Each structure stands twice: as C-alpha cells, then as structure tokens.
C-alpha cells in the first residue's frame, strides 16, 4: 500500500506511474492501458518514481511492475510519426535506462505478459528479471524497420553472448519464459511474481554484489561462428536494412565501451526511424490491426467444436492449427480409408513439431487427442463451425453444403476454404445462407499467418465476427474480402503472374523472371513457387475460366502446354524447371514451348530487364488493387498490402504494393500502367480509380480510414 503521508507524483505521469511501499522495497507500478506502452508520460513517471526511491532513505531497493495484462509491451509507435525533434522537457527511454544504471539501489523487473522492445530494454537495465511462466520477452524492433534504441544491442550480448543476441534481435521473435530462463535472459520464473521480485530486490539490497548488465564484458564466444552468423543475417535480409544494421550494432558491443556502443546504436535507430523502410513497416503494423477489427456492434458466436471436411494437405493443416488453438476438431473424409490417410497426415505434422522441439510430449498428446477422424457427416451435428476444404470443384462443394444443411444446427457457421469460387452459390444450397462465409487459409495452413475471410452477400455481421474471432484465436492476421473470383489475393496474383508469363514470350526465361522478383525482395519467384505448389492446382482454375475468357485479351498457353505434357512441377520432376536431387535446373522442354508460343503470336523476342519485370508486376498489383477498391471487394488499400505481404511474399519492408505506390507517386505508377496497356492490349487498361487519384495528386493512404 502507499506509505502514509506520501503525496502523489508530480503533475506529469501521476496517472500512469505510481509508487507503493512494500516495507523497505519501493514498488514502481505502471498503469497505462491497454499495453503499458512507453509513452512520454510513462517515461517521465518512471524517472520521477525512481528518483523518489533513490532519495527515500527508508527504501533499500525497487521493483518495476505493471498493472493490467502485460509488462511494458514496447514503445508508443505513434510517437515515431510525430517527428524526431527532442523538446527541452522530453524524457527518452535512454534517459531512464541511464538513470537505472546510475541508481545506487538495486531494481528488479517483474515481467508478466510481454516485455518487448523498450520494455525489455528497461528490464535489461535492471539488476534482475523475474518472469511469469506465461510471459514473453524480446527485442522485435526490426519488425518495424529500426534497431533497439535504449541499449538492447549492447546489453543483450553482454548478458547472453553475441550469437544468442544476434539471433534474438535480428529475428525479432518473442522468447517464452522457459527459454528466457534457459538462455539467461531471466533470473527466475515465478508464479507469485511480485512477491518473488520483492524478495529478490531485498536480497540484492543486502548483498555486497549488485550485478548490472552494463558492467559486464561480452562473454567469450566463437568469433568465426559469429562472423558466419552475421553473413547469414545479411543474406536472409533480402533488402531489409534493419537486421543488417542491428548486426552492426551488436558487433559494436564487442569492441566499444557500453556508453559509446549505446551512442552508436542510438544513431542507427534515429537514422532508420526516419527512413522509408521503417515508415513502410509501421504502415503494415497498423494495417494488420485495422484489417482484423470486428464489425461494429457484432458479437461473435461461441466456438468450442469445429468440423473440417476434407483431410488432404490443406484440410489436415487446418485441423492441426485448430487443435493448436485448443478447439475440439472432427475431421470428415469420404470413407474409412481416406480418414485413416488424413490421420496419418496429421500425425506426421505433429511428429515433425515434436522432433523439432516445437511441441512437448504433453502438448503432443493433448493436440492429437483433440482431433477425431470420421467418415460420416452426422458426426458434425453439434459443431459450432464447419470448414469445407475439399477439391476446388463447385459442384462437389455445393453437394457438401446441401448435405451439411440437413445435419448441423441453424446457427452453425458454415465456411468454405475455396481459393477462387463463388461462395454465394454455396450459400444458396443451405437453409440459413446468412451463416455462410469464406475462410481462405494459405498453405501450409498451420504455418501461414494470413486468413482471408470472405463476406457473402447475405452473411450476418455475427457470422463474420465469428470468423474474425476464430482468426484471433488461431493467431492469424485476418483480412475481409467480398465475393470475387480469387477474392483479393488470388485475383491479384493471377493477374501479375500473367505479366510474368508475357515476359517469357517477350524474351525472358523463367529463371530470369524469378531472379528479378527475388532481387526485389520476394523469397521465391513465381515460377519456382508454382512448381513447388504443383501446376495442376492452378491448371484446374485456368480450365474453368477458359470458356469465359475474352478472346481479345492476350493469353499465353505455355502453362497449359506444360501441364498437358503431364508435367506439374516438383511432384513430377519437371514443370517450368527440371527438379533433380533437390536442385532446380532449366527445363529445355519448357523453353521450347516458350519459343513456340512467341512464334505463334508473332512476338519478336528481346532481352527483358529485371527492372522492367519488377515494374510490370508492381504496376499490375496496383492497377488491380484499384479495381478491387472501386468494386468494394477490398475495404481499404492497406488490406491489399496485408494480403500481398503475408500471403504472397511481397517484401514487408516495402510496405505492400499500395503503400509503395504512394511512395513512388501515383502519377509515376499510372504512366507505367499506361505503358503496360500499350504493350499488353485489351484488359490492361488503367483502372479509373487509379487515373482519378493520380490526376488529382492524391494518395491511396487517404482511403485507409
């Protein structure tokens, strides 16, 4: 409780940081909902409360803890967009960690929830760190395009060594409590967190040895291994600056005193914060949260039992991710043999997770028990949600929905995992079409974070809210789309892939197209991805679209010819490439087909530069995105960015195609689209919305709301 006679802290910070007395230990409490972000008020309050602890002779130590659901979860990102000029009265996180370094009294961090970014830097500057069993810590600044700015790159190598620090900082991952303890990031894991922290603080106050991370030297390490790890970071960055600069800051910790190292780190932080990559990643950070907002006034229906129909690769992956989220799953196949095959696929996924250490034996047992396998739809009579994940065939899916309608409750949400098909036609088959939505998972479903939720014409807000609640429970990023052929992601992917196919006829090779987009920041080029996924999957879609394809539109038959020869990519050993002994090699047969297509069209082949390929692809994404916005398929430009980054490998540090268009200038993008239209012909006209906004000097960000 508060010490009798104490006054509240000063005017600034009095509502967000307070001091309570636990005998001879001061408890500095941050209370700044929802996540106790390190705002200016919090920083000033922390400085003031620490000063009171130091000045009060009755206090021998302090504990920093937080009210609510989490420890200090990071910086107030909104401050990044308000400029970097420092006012005369501004307090920075660096100021507070320096005050911790200078404190003659020990300070202990009591961490629950998450201690991330600046929050973990505060904890690293404390004399000890006590964590709750379900807590996470980390320095994820690279995810918003910067490096830690309050000593994270200098203290962490001193605490756990440069190799561990490099991995944690450049990955930006959240480290769970048990691993934090094993690595030395935490001093104790405790269920009675504050009591344990107070006891540790009192013990440190009575000890002659008060360890400070800043006073440590970097532990001995394998220098060659560190250099190799830095080289790997640079290779994997694929154009992202922040991980590379973070490695530089960690290298500085190996040769500079901590004060000089912190100055070096702060200079990098300031430079990156003002740069385009951080601006792009902060845009994505906000976009992800806006995309997943619940419909106003809608309450999701309860979810306890979920059915999955179809136990192939996708259905099995969906079942695994549902069980991982604690849901009871019934997976339905057409017969006993197919159900056993699905069970084997699920077991193989769990076995891989167990072998890799991602699953404990107890979690393995729990998750496998959550999934049951049946071959009778009546087993879904009490399901709260059913996800259909069978082959991409409209008639087959309609038959499933008709049969489901006779089995499940009228308030059971019925969802299709279709990648392209019209879900309104599936809703027509059930007696309560207002509970039908689309849940487009991305493969592998238990790994990929994106989930496209499709709002059908008659869907209730509550049904959509249930889908959004499911996404949150699965820890996926949800984006809502309207019904459309391919929705947001696959429609745009199909269109920009056509431009890549045109580039083959025009003079490029599959390897040159892939190399151009990998140089742009994609992990893999489109033809490598198609070969890996299996060409037969999209071939079905191409054949479905063939009868309605406008004959005036340019169409390359190379993809079809490869499939007609029985070549479907890796699974058959050949596609756009030859696949042999784990290597991807040029396929002479595919190149012969490309030459044949060019000859039949009368195309004079010529070298196609990497820049031209990159500009074609980006211009297509933006033009098609503008069409989807105008038609209401996508709610906002930032939703398109989220889909393309998290579902299709668009480099996150570019912010997504719509954000990047704003950075380039819509007038420049419009000229590129016009050039593409002149070259590619019918169907590639500039979208009216793009032309309108470019002419008016506007930006897509104005439509994000």
Secondary structure by P-SEA (a helix, b strand, c coil): ccccccccccccccccccccccccbbbbcccccccccccaaaaaaaaaaaaaaaacccccbbbbbbccccccccccccccccccccccccccaaaaaaaaaaccbbbbbbccccccaaaaaaaaaccbbbbcccbbbbcccccccccccccccccccccccaaaaaaaaaacccccaaaaaaaccccccccaaaaaaaaaaaaaaaccccccccccccccccaaaaaaaaaaaaaacccccaaaaaaaaaaaaacccaaaaaaaaaaaaaaaaacaaaaaaaaaaaaaaaaaccccccccccccbbbbccccaaaaaaaaaaaaabbbbbbbcccaaaaaaaaaaaaaaaaaaaaaccccaaaaaaaaaaccccccccccccccbbbbbccccaaaaaaaaaaaaacccccbbbbbccccccaaaaaaaccccccbbbbccccccccccbbbbbbcccccaaaaaaaaaaaaaacbbbbbbcccccccaaaaaaaaaaaaaaaaaacccaaaaaaaaaaacccccaaaaaaaaccccaaaaaaaacccccccccccaaaaaaaaacccccccccccbbbcccbbbbbaaaaaaaaaaaaaaccccccccaaaaaaaaaaaaaaaaaaaaaacccccaaaaaaaaaaccccccccccaaaaaaaacaaaaaaaaaaaaaaccccccccaaaaaaaaaccccccccc
